[in-house]
């Protein structure tokens, strides 16, 4: 339960910090975060070739989702965060899961879903205007 609390708190802190930044392109920042979190798995698994290949592929996929979301709309970015959270959940089905820190899946999933829900709320609010 502690990883989820820390993850949600971290997600809310990220949202707050980005909201305080007035002169930045917020979709770009959220896209950069999405692409960066995909590459964290690459850093964890560099010592196992099969895990490294799988994680390089997923990192590039999330990079493209982030790029497309920045250019199109926040729904794509939100979907990317939800997909990455799902990736965190199913990662235990892949080889070399022992390379990932313990309970990282719950921590990362909670950050991903917190930011994903926030992006959906923002997009929904903007669409109502």
N, C-alpha and C positions, 0 to 999 in steps of 0.2 A: 504494500500500500504506500510505503514511503516514496518509492520511485515515481508513482503516479502523482503524489502531492508535489514533489519537487518538479516534475515535468510540467504540470499545470501552472505552478507558480512561475517557472521559467518562461513558459509560453506567454503568460500575462505580462511578465516583465519585458519581454521582447516587444509585445504589442504596445505597451506604454512608452517605451523608449522610442519606437518608430513613430508613434503618434506625436511625440514632443518635437520631432525633427520637422521643421516647417518647410525647408527648402529642398527636400529630397523627393524623388519620384518613388512613392511608396510601393507601387507594383514591382518596380525594379528591385527594391530592397528585399521584398518578400520572395521574388524570383531568385535572387542571389542566395538567400537562405535555403530555399528549396534545393537548388543545385548543390550547395555546399554540404547539406546533410546527406545527400546521396554519396558523396565522396568520402564521408567519414568511415563507411564500411570498407572502402578500399584501403584506408590507412590501418584498419584493424586486421585485415586479412592478407596483407602483402606476403606473409611467410608461407602461404598455402596456395599453390598454383591454381587448382580448380576453384577454390573460393575466390581467389583474386579475379579470375576471368568472369565469374558470375557477378561479382560486385562491380567490376568495371562496366559491364553491360548495363546493370541497373543504374549506375551513376550517370552514364551517358543518356539513358532513357529519361531520368529525372531532370537532367540538364536541358534536354529538348522540350520536355513538358514546361519547364520554367520559362524557357525562351518563348515558346508559343503563348504561354499565359501572360507574359509581360506585354506582348504585342497585341493580344486579342482582348482578354478580359479576366477579371478576378475569379470567375467561375472555373476557369482552367487551372489557375493557381490553387484554388481551394481543392479541386479534384486531385491535383498533384500531391498536396499535403495529406489528403485522405488515402491516396494510393500508397504514399510512403509509410503512413501508419500501418496500413495493411501489410506492406512489405516487412515491417518490424515484427508483426505477428507471425507471419509464415516463414520467417527466416530460419527458424529452428528445423525446418524440413530440409535445409541445404547442408552440404558438408562443412566441417570445421566450425561448427557453431560455438565451440569452446574458445575461439579467438575473440569473440565479442564479450565485453565486460558483463558480469552478472547483472541481471534485471535491466539491462540497457534497452531491451525491447519495450518494456512497460514505460520506462522513462521517455524514450523517443516517441513512442506512440502517443503519449499524453501531450507532449509538445506539439506534435503534428496535428492532432485533432483539435487542440485549443486554437491554434492559428487557423486551421481550416474552417472551423466554425465561425471564427471572427471574420474571415474574409467573406464567407457567405452572408453574414449579418450586414457587413458594410455594403456589399453588392446589392442585397435586397433593399436596404435603406436608400441607397442611391437610385435604384430603379423606381421607387415610390415617389421620388421628387419630380 
